[in-house]
Amino acid sequence: MIDRKKFKHTIQIRVRNYEVDWQGIVHNGNYLLYFEAARIEYLKHLGVKVDMKSIQGEGKVVLVRNEIDYESPAYFDELLEVSTRMSFIRDSSFAMEGIIEKNGGEILVARNVAYHVWLDPRTDRPKTIGDDFRKLVQAFESTDCEISWTSMNVW
């Protein structure tokens, strides 16, 4: 059961003609693109700098696992609501959940969990996520995100 109240960030995406497959429904791979777009907008909303310079610098984050459940089809020109939340932050990893709905939230289209690892850009080895990132997430998610702190210096 999805607790819809935990999803505090939503974007809208209208299905474009080239995203529909020969069956007349959105091709399964496009849902991953919708979730990715929503995750980026979520991070920007929190104040995380997301651009090519930051991605290739100290903030190297990689997607290591992507789970998706398809619930019902979406069709050309439908307006989809893609909602995102951070579910946990651990030492060097975090997970973001997403749901896609249509008809004003009446129909669940798909759900997603994406697991990320923060890497040291020089070694490509996991690196501890800084408390600044944790604080941004906590300020937005409050108690809806399980956050493991790296230091005792918590607000």
N, C-alpha and C positions, 0 to 999 in steps of 0.2 A: 504494500500500500504506500503510495506516494503522499507525503505530507506537503501539500501545495504551498502552505504558509511559509515553509522554509526557503522557498525560491523567491528572492527579493529583487532579482534583476531579470528583465525580459526585453527582448528585441523582437521586431516583426520582420519576416521575410516573405516576399511573395514568390510563389513558384513560377519560374520562367520556363518557356517552351522547351529549351534545350536540356532541361533537367528531367524531363519526362521520357520514359523508355517506351519500347514498342507495345507494352501492355497498357499504356495510357496512364501510368502512375509514376510518381517520382522514383527515379532509379535509386537503389539502396545505398550506393556510395555517396550520393548527394546529401544524405542526412548527416554524415560525418562532417561535411563541409559546413552545414548549417550550425552544428554544435560547435565547431571550431570558431566560426564567426562570432557566435554568442559568447564564447569564453574570452576572446580578445576584447570584445566590448565590455564584458564584466570587469576585466582587469583594468581597462582604461577608466571605467567608472570609479574604481577604487583609488585611482591616482597612480597606478603602476605605469611607468614609462614603457610603452610598447612601440618600438620602431626598430629598424634594421641595425642601428648603431648599438642600442641597448641589448638586443637579442644576440649580437655577435660579440658583445663585450663581457662584462662581469655577470650579466644576468642570463647565462645560457641555460635554458630549460628545454628538456626533451620529453616528448610523449613516449611512454614505454608500454602502455597497454590501453586499448580502447574497446570498451564493451558497449554493445548496442542491442536493444530489444525493439523489434518492430511490432507495433500494436495494431495500427490501421493505416491504410494508404492515404497519401496526399496526391492531389491532382493539379494540373496546370491552372495557374492564376489564383489558387487558393492563398489566403493570407494565413501564415503560420506564426504562432507565438512560440519563441524559443527562450526558455527560462533556464537560468544557471545559478548554481550555488557552489561554494567550496564546502566539501564535507569533512576533510581532515587535512592537517599539516603535521607531518612528522619531522624527523631530523633532516633528511634531504629529499623527501618526497611529499607530494600533496595530491589530492584527488578532487576533481570537479565533477559534479553531476549536472545533467541537463535533461530537460523534457521538452518535447515538441507537442503542442496542442493546436487544435483548430476549432472553429465555431465558438469563439469566446471562452475556450477552456472546457467545452463540453466533450470533446473527443481527444483522447490521448493518441498521438500518432507514433511517437517513439520515445525511448528513454536511453540515457547514455551515462556511463561512468568513464572518465578519462584520467589515467594515472600519469603523473609527471615526476621527473627527477631533475633536481637542480645540479648542474655540473660545474666543475672548475674548468673554465675555458682553456686553460693551459694543459691540463692533464686528461680532460674528458672523464674524470672520476667524480663520483657523487660528492657534493659539497653541502655543508650545513646551510640551511635556509636562514637568512638573517631575521632578526627580531623585528626589523622595520616592516618587512613584508607581513609577518605574523600580526603586527599591530594594525596594519591597514585592513587585513581580513577580519580581525576581531572587532574593529570599530564598525564594520558593515554587517557582519554575520551575528555578532553578539555571542550567545551561547549555542547557536545552531551549527557551529563548526567545532570539531574536536581539535584543539591546538595543543601540541606538545611544545613547551618553551625550552629554548636552549640555554637560557640563563635565568637567574632569579630576579632580574631587573624587568619586571612586568608592571604595567601600569596598574 
